[in-house]
Amino acid sequence: MAQVTVAAIRGSGVGDDGALVRRLGFITAIPQSVHRGSGCYVGIGTLAAGATVLGNRVEMIMPTIRLGSFLVERYLFNQALRFRREWNYDAVIGFDLDGFALAKPGRVPHIANIKGVLADAVPFERGSARASLALQARWEAEHARRADLMITISEYCKGRLQELYGVRGPIAVVPELIDLDTWRSLFQANPATKPEEEFTVLCVCRFYPRKRLALLLRAAHLLRWQIPGLQVRVVGGGPEAASLLRLWRELRLEPVVTWVGEAPRHELAREYNRADVFCLPSVQEGFGIAFLEAMAAGKPIVAARAAAIPEVVRHGVLVEPDNVEALADGIWRLWRDPALRSTIQMQQRKDVEEFEMIRVTRQFLREVERVARPAG
């Protein structure tokens, strides 16, 4: 049976707003890396940091054994939770499917925080990746049914939980969050320069089919003769890398599109500073943390009008999904209209305040109080 490790983050005392201080266990098998754990890793880590700043003690309950198969590792990790003796928490929060094997009623109040409905992503995958995701979606559905409380990150996800998993009980919606102070410091500390004539489009994501990076490449192909100095810079990596590189060569986009690769946060901040606009044509997003980063950087967003994206990108250029001409036109509109870019920039910088780390963490903790053990 897989072993489980508990890592204490820090935090104790009384909340600065008079709220109860809690001992919280965060259950997750998500790889502790932005390169493999993607937005889920970022969201969980930021929530833990916010709870800690507010005086709570947060402990990460994670697997310790690496088996070469994430699916097997994740299953065994969850089964091992059944045999764990110490549950010295006021509440435990299981992220996505992690926690599905805990008994109900459990030894401690148990919250399922669904950060992305896995069943919603299944249709966009193929082969073994699709089969693996479908199995994990079954476990996630079980997790949703077993938990004492469900929290998810968007109204879109709430609807998909009800439709795909048959959830009938109440579902709280608490959005994703961003550490604005840290990002603003990163932007200030990592300036970027570029040729004056260059117009830079930045994309940041994992290379999954649902992100529709091929669409962005085809849009760049259409725009290369319309936008002088066009540069598209793509940060990230993932399973679609080989097919995307083939298309890149086929379209002869070497002078236009640069593959930055995986980037630590200081380099990512530099990429945001360099960009004129941010574009992610994804058609399946439970939320989209990269949009918050772009908003914090003041970069006008071009995205598809799909899934939860309109909930997050309230001011930006939203276009028809899976339409390369519409995507290219959205980018072209922002290139030709600096005043529009400036207006969207100001609006987005105001919008992102709603997702500030402490503000959202307080909202999350208010939901936790509904099921947490009585104080004292």
Beta strands, then each sheet from edge to edge (+ up, - down):
strand 1: 4-8
strand 2: 23-27
strand 3: 57-63
strand 4: 91-95
strand 5: 110-114
strand 6: 149-152
strand 7: 171-173
strand 8: 199-204
strand 9: 230-235
strand 10: 257-261
strand 11: 277-280
strand 12: 301-304
strand 13: 317-319
sheet 1: 1+ 3- 2- 4- 5- 6- 7-
sheet 2: 10+ 9+ 8+ 11+ 12+ 13+
end
